[in-house]
Amino acid sequence: MAGARGVAEGGTEAGRGAGRGALERAWAELVDTARRTAAEGLVVGTSGNVSVRVGELVLVTPSGVPYERLAPGDAIAVDLAGRQVLGTLTPTSELPLHLSVYRDTSATAVVHTHAVHATAVSTLVTELPLIHYMAAALGGAVRVAPYALYGSEELARGMREALVDRTACLLQNHGTVAYGDTLAQAYDRTAQLEWMCRLWLTAAAVPGHRPSLLSEEQVREVAEKLKGYGQRT
């Protein structure tokens, strides 16, 4: 990884707690996740972006570079103030959005997409209706942040408000943001949100019928049950 040794082993304040091997592994997983967003239709071209936090550093996808072209030596990292400390490529234009999530939440990974069904929903409502109980996995009804210019602090501010007590939100006329403890979790939440948006659009499009919705109490009940979901280790 070009430049990783200088950051991880050079003793800089930003590099403390982020060893070279950890950065290399995180970059590889980040690239795999970014490529997955494209392969599964959540982004088109170079739209969308992905980041992961390693210690006091944030690795991010670059601006305007197709994901399939990214190599180990293309790694980019910034500190939490946004100063680039690793790599020569320009970080994503949505860096303010990503850094805002890390400053205000316990996130370790962030996925931002332009998923088509979710973006369509963002143009229709201010909150995704409670069409399915998996809304509980995102903290409840998913809010829509008001439209703002991409890459702007205004967009980041609106997103922060939409993410209060949530792990995902929609960006009006723009796309989605989801975060998690891992890249896999952030990606799964992104995919769940896109699926729920597609479900609501499909049900709402049936003439003469209105989709039944869940109550907030029903979603809270699911949230409690999900705490015991999966295999115990």
Steps between C-alpha positions, in 0.01 A plus 500: 500500500671816381568737785352279768829452684551873532164545668476183704861480621621855473359601836260766375214590730247396236661162445501383862303181547487424127768246402602440141340157488171632637493774238571255220226263611251782546577643154451160338164456672396855410577442131308170505199675657513787251513254210205314649286816500560527126458129427167488683360813337514739795719745310570582136847590378697686765197618698480414869792452737620283787716561807634310800663623819827349624612657824513875446509465122217474248562314175276624217436430136650755258311751292411397146699174481313183391515246779631222275815707442588540867816321610675452837728795430204735448402513868385838630470595866409820682495589867176593674559867412508408131875544445633248249781295653525210255485465123516732200150463355237759595251373760130475421314830473266370771777500761310750723206257512717205603696693762179635649378145563825404673501810718139461615454123527688185597524400132799308367374482140279712271341412166342768279312398184268631231276192515212552258199397711624678810573814301152482346345480847707801610315710241154397624493508880680647799518160671486146364166354619525204739437245227709222657627402841865517387472873555582401857851400390558862396366651822144564381334698222767617257505878459577703189760777533413816301670549167833682504792523259712185499821527697373796701496558874129575462442146374702360791295702750171381359625142502604528868148603598346218298734250668408583860428160660527337157770309313383599152319781322396617157635814333231681302548473122839344568530158664574316825739501796544207738762429762601212722764337714643330191491549125289185473244641741490841330453330164226271632311800639533674165361196318214461752404865452497466122287185527247669730475797264439267208237314703313820587510631144370166369213482749406868466480466121208252508187692386217522748702372793700660778780303668443399860765646729644398834469710811801643683421267790511198270839610368633555853387147587704368207801705607497324837473158339785575257737544795500121533511427125769279350751254638641541849876478521 
